[in-house]
Amino acid sequence: MTATDHQSPKMQTAAEPILRVEELNVWFPITGGLFGRPHGWVKAVNGISFSVRQGETLGIVGESGCGKTTAGRAILRLLPRGSAHISGGVFFEGRDLYALKSRELRATRRHIQIIFQDPIGSLNPRMTVGSMIAEPLLVHNLVPRNNLEAHVRELLKRVGFDADAARRYPHEFSGGQRQRIGIARALAVNPRLIICDEPVSALDVSIQAQVLNLLADLRREMGLSYVFIAHNLAVVEHFSDRVAVMYLGKIVELGPARSVVSHPRHPYTQALLSAVPMPEPNRVTTRTVLQGEVPSPAHPPGGCPFHPRCPLATAICQREMPPIAVKRGDEAHTAACWNVE
């Protein structure tokens, strides 16, 4: 599998993006005392902005705890009501998802689906595979009941199963097969955008390639757009058109996948890339080892959030947050670093 295997056709940059996220914040309250009032905030997502065009895959990558999964769930409005302070804008096909009423949101969710990281926990062990896939079809009244069984069989066939799979339960399948069931369930309502929340991180390497190839084929056949969340930059590079690198709730680098991987401009991205295993045993590489621990999102450092661990940090990094801006040449490749030049 090469970096070009999963590249989609060139997008028309002038077209309205299918998804637009503007200054999204997700802060969880730290409560205490007799009345449980908040006395601080965990800034899980702290002012991120990006867009996704029709048919495009945007990869979001970063260490565990950087806020990428929280961002994905906030886009879908899956966070429990009142559990977090959410601000900013999330626009799907030009409509603000956080301004929609319950009925409008329910109708819109048909077009935005999610594939969860855990293929075991995301499936109901008491329901057959056929029942789980049929449920969203019934909820949204998309298929007549007399055609329901045939439609479910067709969905299962699309992800590599025979008709007999519809009568079986999740525990009868392997991890990779369960993830294919999750993909079939997401496809059932014919979505236009799918949030892939680390869909291959729990799978063996050989199975990862099969699932990625399946997702790539579905994107070409159905014109799907993906937000692909992962912590493995090598996987994101091969699967994505563009990559956003997150650190401590912020996007620190954003650009075309090839450009970000071949010419990383932020020190954090450079450190992530140096940790990716290379398939060439005789190749000599220099590993960038970051010092210290990731700061707490409840008490993020001032200025650039990466400066306590950055080998290039200077005085201005401690005082001011750098804007994410174009650095040398490529206008599509931006980085938030004072010293990137």
VEXDREN-2710 file (C-alpha; in Angstrom, 1 decimal):
% VEXDREN-2710
k/r/px/py/pz
1/MET/0.0/0.0/0.0
2/THR/1.6/3.3/-1.1
3/ALA/0.8/6.9/-0.2
4/THR/-1.0/7.3/-3.5
5/ASP/-3.3/4.3/-3.2
6/HIS/-6.0/6.2/-1.2
7/GLN/-5.6/9.7/-2.7
8/SER/-9.0/11.0/-4.0
9/PRO/-9.4/13.1/-7.1
10/LYS/-8.4/16.7/-6.9
11/MET/-11.1/18.8/-5.1
12/GLN/-12.5/22.1/-6.3
13/THR/-11.2/24.4/-3.6
14/ALA/-13.8/27.0/-4.5
15/ALA/-16.6/24.7/-3.6
16/GLU/-18.4/25.0/-0.2
17/PRO/-16.8/22.4/2.2
18/ILE/-19.1/19.7/3.4
19/LEU/-17.9/20.3/7.0
20/ARG/-16.5/23.5/8.5
21/VAL/-15.3/23.8/12.1
22/GLU/-14.6/27.3/13.4
23/GLU/-12.9/28.0/16.7
24/LEU/-14.3/24.9/18.4
25/ASN/-13.8/24.7/22.1
26/VAL/-14.8/21.8/24.4
27/TRP/-14.1/22.5/28.1
28/PHE/-15.1/20.0/30.8
29/PRO/-15.8/21.5/34.2
30/ILE/-13.7/20.5/37.3
31/THR/-16.3/20.5/40.1
32/GLY/-16.0/20.3/43.8
33/GLY/-17.3/21.5/47.1
34/LEU/-20.7/21.2/48.7
35/PHE/-22.7/22.3/45.6
36/GLY/-20.4/20.8/43.0
37/ARG/-19.7/24.1/41.3
38/PRO/-16.9/24.3/38.7
39/HIS/-13.6/25.7/40.0
40/GLY/-11.7/25.1/36.8
41/TRP/-11.8/23.7/33.3
42/VAL/-10.2/20.8/31.4
43/LYS/-9.6/22.4/28.0
44/ALA/-9.8/19.2/25.9
45/VAL/-10.4/21.1/22.6
46/ASN/-9.1/24.7/22.6
47/GLY/-10.1/26.7/19.5
48/ILE/-9.5/24.5/16.5
49/SER/-10.6/25.3/13.0
50/PHE/-10.6/23.2/9.8
51/SER/-12.8/22.2/6.8
52/VAL/-13.4/19.0/4.8
53/ARG/-14.4/19.1/1.1
54/GLN/-16.7/16.7/-0.6
55/GLY/-14.9/13.4/-1.3
56/GLU/-11.9/14.4/0.9
57/THR/-10.3/12.6/3.8
58/LEU/-8.9/14.8/6.6
59/GLY/-6.7/13.0/9.0
60/ILE/-6.4/14.2/12.6
61/VAL/-3.4/12.8/14.4
62/GLY/-1.8/13.3/17.9
63/GLU/-0.9/11.6/21.1
64/SER/-3.5/10.1/23.4
65/GLY/-5.2/12.8/25.3
66/CYS/-4.6/15.6/22.7
67/GLY/-8.4/16.1/22.2
68/LYS/-8.9/14.5/18.7
69/THR/-11.6/12.0/19.8
70/THR/-13.4/14.7/21.8
71/ALA/-13.4/16.9/18.7
72/GLY/-14.9/14.2/16.6
73/ARG/-17.7/13.5/19.1
74/ALA/-18.3/17.3/19.5
75/ILE/-18.8/17.6/15.8
76/LEU/-21.6/15.0/15.9
77/ARG/-23.0/16.4/19.1
78/LEU/-22.5/13.1/20.9
79/LEU/-21.2/14.5/24.2
80/PRO/-23.8/14.2/27.0
81/ARG/-25.9/17.3/27.4
82/GLY/-24.4/19.6/30.0
83/SER/-21.2/17.6/30.4
84/ALA/-19.0/20.2/28.8
85/HIS/-19.0/23.9/27.8
86/ILE/-18.9/23.9/24.0
87/SER/-18.5/27.0/21.9
88/GLY/-17.5/27.9/18.3
89/GLY/-19.2/26.7/15.1
90/VAL/-19.7/23.3/13.4
91/PHE/-21.3/23.7/10.0
92/PHE/-22.4/20.7/7.9
93/GLU/-23.3/21.7/4.3
94/GLY/-23.6/25.3/5.5
95/ARG/-25.9/24.5/8.5
96/ASP/-24.9/25.1/12.1
97/LEU/-25.3/21.8/13.8
98/TYR/-25.5/23.4/17.2
99/ALA/-28.4/25.7/16.1
100/LEU/-30.6/22.7/15.0
101/LYS/-33.6/21.6/17.0
102/SER/-34.0/18.0/18.0
103/ARG/-36.1/17.0/15.0
104/GLU/-33.8/18.8/12.5
105/LEU/-30.7/17.3/14.2
106/ARG/-32.1/13.8/14.0
107/ALA/-32.7/14.2/10.3
108/THR/-29.3/15.6/9.7
109/ARG/-27.5/12.9/11.6
110/ARG/-28.5/10.5/8.9
111/HIS/-25.9/12.2/6.7
112/ILE/-23.1/12.1/9.3
113/GLN/-22.2/8.8/10.8
114/ILE/-19.4/7.5/13.0
115/ILE/-17.2/4.4/13.2
116/PHE/-16.1/3.8/16.8
117/GLN/-12.6/2.7/17.9
118/ASP/-13.8/-0.3/19.9
119/PRO/-15.6/-2.8/17.5
120/ILE/-16.7/-4.8/20.5
121/GLY/-18.2/-2.1/22.8
122/SER/-19.9/-0.3/19.9
123/LEU/-22.1/-3.4/19.0
124/ASN/-25.1/-4.5/21.1
125/PRO/-24.3/-8.1/22.2
126/ARG/-28.1/-8.9/22.5
127/MET/-28.9/-8.0/18.9
128/THR/-28.2/-10.0/15.7
129/VAL/-26.0/-8.3/13.1
130/GLY/-29.0/-8.0/10.8
131/SER/-31.1/-6.3/13.5
132/MET/-28.4/-3.8/14.2
133/ILE/-28.0/-2.8/10.6
134/ALA/-31.8/-2.7/10.0
135/GLU/-32.4/-0.5/13.1
136/PRO/-31.3/2.9/11.5
137/LEU/-33.1/2.0/8.3
138/LEU/-36.3/1.7/10.3
139/VAL/-35.7/4.8/12.5
140/HIS/-35.2/7.0/9.4
141/ASN/-37.9/5.1/7.4
142/LEU/-35.6/4.6/4.5
143/VAL/-36.5/1.1/3.3
144/PRO/-40.0/-0.6/3.1
145/ARG/-40.2/-3.5/5.6
146/ASN/-40.7/-6.0/2.8
147/ASN/-37.4/-5.0/1.3
148/LEU/-35.5/-4.6/4.6
149/GLU/-34.0/-8.1/4.7
150/ALA/-32.7/-7.8/1.1
151/HIS/-31.2/-4.4/1.8
152/VAL/-29.4/-5.7/4.9
153/ARG/-27.9/-8.6/2.9
154/GLU/-26.7/-6.1/0.3
155/LEU/-25.0/-4.0/2.9
156/LEU/-23.3/-7.0/4.4
157/LYS/-22.1/-8.2/1.0
158/ARG/-20.6/-4.7/0.4
159/VAL/-18.4/-5.1/3.4
160/GLY/-17.4/-8.7/2.6
161/PHE/-20.0/-11.0/4.4
162/ASP/-22.4/-13.6/3.1
163/ALA/-26.1/-13.5/4.0
164/ASP/-25.7/-15.9/6.9
165/ALA/-23.9/-13.2/8.9
166/ALA/-27.2/-11.4/9.5
167/ARG/-28.5/-14.1/11.8
168/ARG/-25.3/-14.3/14.0
169/TYR/-24.3/-12.2/17.1
170/PRO/-21.3/-10.0/17.5
171/HIS/-19.4/-12.4/19.8
172/GLU/-19.3/-14.9/16.9
173/PHE/-17.0/-12.6/14.9
174/SER/-13.3/-11.6/15.1
175/GLY/-12.2/-8.0/15.8
176/GLY/-11.7/-7.1/12.2
177/GLN/-15.1/-8.6/11.2
178/ARG/-16.8/-6.6/14.0
179/GLN/-15.3/-3.5/12.6
180/ARG/-16.7/-4.4/9.2
181/ILE/-20.1/-4.7/10.8
182/GLY/-19.7/-1.3/12.3
183/ILE/-18.9/0.1/8.9
184/ALA/-22.0/-1.6/7.4
185/ARG/-24.1/0.0/10.1
186/ALA/-22.6/3.4/9.3
187/LEU/-23.3/2.9/5.6
188/ALA/-26.9/1.8/6.2
189/VAL/-28.3/5.3/6.1
190/ASN/-26.3/6.4/3.0
191/PRO/-24.3/9.1/4.8
192/ARG/-22.2/11.8/3.1
193/LEU/-19.6/12.2/5.9
194/ILE/-18.2/9.6/8.3
195/ILE/-16.1/10.3/11.4
196/CYS/-13.7/7.4/11.8
197/ASP/-12.5/7.4/15.4
198/GLU/-9.4/5.3/15.4
199/PRO/-11.1/2.5/13.5
200/VAL/-8.0/0.3/13.1
201/SER/-6.0/1.0/16.2
202/ALA/-7.4/-2.1/18.0
203/LEU/-6.8/-4.4/15.0
204/ASP/-3.8/-6.5/13.9
205/VAL/-1.6/-4.9/11.2
206/SER/-2.7/-7.2/8.4
207/ILE/-6.4/-6.6/9.3
208/GLN/-5.8/-2.8/9.5
209/ALA/-4.8/-2.9/5.8
210/GLN/-8.0/-4.7/4.8
211/VAL/-10.2/-2.3/6.7
212/LEU/-8.4/0.7/5.2
213/ASN/-8.7/-0.7/1.7
214/LEU/-12.4/-1.3/2.3
215/LEU/-12.9/2.3/3.5
216/ALA/-11.0/3.6/0.5
217/ASP/-13.1/1.6/-1.9
218/LEU/-16.3/2.9/-0.3
219/ARG/-15.1/6.4/-0.6
220/ARG/-14.6/6.0/-4.3
221/GLU/-17.9/4.2/-4.9
222/MET/-20.1/6.4/-2.7
223/GLY/-18.3/9.8/-2.8
224/LEU/-17.9/9.8/0.9
225/SER/-15.9/12.3/3.0
226/TYR/-14.0/11.2/6.1
227/VAL/-12.6/12.7/9.2
228/PHE/-10.0/10.0/10.1
229/ILE/-8.8/10.2/13.7
230/ALA/-5.7/8.2/14.6
231/HIS/-2.5/8.4/16.6
232/ASN/-0.4/6.6/14.0
233/LEU/0.9/9.2/11.6
234/ALA/2.0/6.5/9.1
235/VAL/-1.5/5.2/8.8
236/VAL/-2.9/8.7/8.5
237/GLU/-0.4/9.6/5.8
238/HIS/-1.4/6.7/3.5
239/PHE/-5.1/7.2/4.0
240/SER/-5.6/11.0/4.1
241/ASP/-5.6/13.8/1.6
242/ARG/-4.8/16.4/4.3
243/VAL/-3.5/16.0/7.9
244/ALA/-4.1/18.1/11.0
245/VAL/-1.7/17.5/13.8
246/MET/-3.1/18.2/17.3
247/TYR/-1.3/18.9/20.6
248/LEU/-3.0/19.7/23.9
249/GLY/-6.3/20.6/22.3
250/LYS/-4.9/22.8/19.5
251/ILE/-4.0/22.2/15.8
252/VAL/-0.3/22.9/15.5
253/GLU/0.1/21.9/11.8
254/LEU/-2.2/21.5/8.9
255/GLY/-1.5/20.6/5.3
256/PRO/-1.5/18.1/2.5
257/ALA/-0.5/14.6/3.8
258/ARG/2.6/14.3/1.6
259/SER/3.8/17.8/2.5
260/VAL/3.3/17.3/6.2
261/VAL/5.1/14.0/6.2
262/SER/8.0/14.9/3.9
263/HIS/8.5/18.4/5.1
264/PRO/7.1/18.7/8.7
265/ARG/7.3/22.3/9.9
266/HIS/6.3/22.0/13.6
267/PRO/8.8/20.4/16.1
268/TYR/6.0/18.3/17.5
269/THR/5.2/16.8/14.0
270/GLN/8.9/16.2/13.5
271/ALA/9.0/14.3/16.8
272/LEU/6.0/12.2/15.8
273/LEU/7.5/11.3/12.5
274/SER/10.8/10.3/14.1
275/ALA/9.0/7.7/16.2
276/VAL/7.4/6.0/13.2
277/PRO/9.1/2.6/12.6
278/MET/10.8/2.4/9.2
279/PRO/10.6/-0.8/7.0
280/GLU/14.3/-0.4/6.1
281/PRO/16.5/-2.1/8.7
282/ASN/19.7/-0.6/7.3
283/ARG/18.5/3.0/7.3
284/VAL/19.9/5.2/10.0
285/THR/17.4/7.6/11.5
286/THR/17.6/10.2/14.3
287/ARG/15.0/9.8/16.9
288/THR/13.7/13.1/18.5
289/VAL/13.0/12.3/22.1
290/LEU/10.7/14.9/23.8
291/GLN/11.6/15.9/27.3
292/GLY/9.1/16.0/30.1
293/GLU/5.4/15.0/30.3
294/VAL/2.5/16.4/28.3
295/PRO/1.1/19.3/30.4
296/SER/-2.3/18.9/31.9
297/PRO/-5.2/20.4/29.8
298/ALA/-6.6/21.7/33.1
299/HIS/-3.5/23.9/33.5
300/PRO/-2.1/24.4/30.0
301/PRO/1.1/26.5/29.8
302/GLY/1.0/30.1/28.6
303/GLY/2.1/31.0/25.1
304/CYS/2.7/28.0/22.8
305/PRO/1.4/24.9/24.5
306/PHE/4.4/22.9/23.2
307/HIS/7.1/25.2/24.5
308/PRO/7.9/23.3/27.8
309/ARG/9.0/20.2/25.6
310/CYS/10.2/22.0/22.5
311/PRO/14.0/22.0/21.7
312/LEU/13.6/25.2/19.7
313/ALA/11.6/27.2/22.3
314/THR/12.6/30.9/22.9
315/ALA/11.3/33.7/25.1
316/ILE/8.4/34.6/22.8
317/CYS/7.2/31.0/22.8
318/GLN/6.6/31.3/26.6
319/ARG/4.7/34.6/26.2
320/GLU/2.5/34.4/23.0
321/MET/0.6/31.7/21.2
322/PRO/1.8/31.6/17.6
323/PRO/-0.8/31.8/14.9
324/ILE/-1.2/28.9/12.5
325/ALA/0.2/30.5/9.4
326/VAL/1.8/29.8/6.0
327/LYS/5.6/29.3/6.3
328/ARG/7.7/29.5/3.2
329/GLY/5.9/28.7/0.0
330/ASP/3.0/26.3/0.2
331/GLU/-0.1/28.2/1.1
332/ALA/-2.0/25.0/1.9
333/HIS/0.6/23.9/4.5
334/THR/0.5/25.9/7.7
335/ALA/2.1/25.6/11.1
336/ALA/1.8/27.3/14.5
337/CYS/5.4/27.9/15.5
338/TRP/7.4/31.1/16.0
339/ASN/10.7/29.4/15.0
340/VAL/9.6/27.2/12.1
341/GLU/11.7/29.2/9.6
END
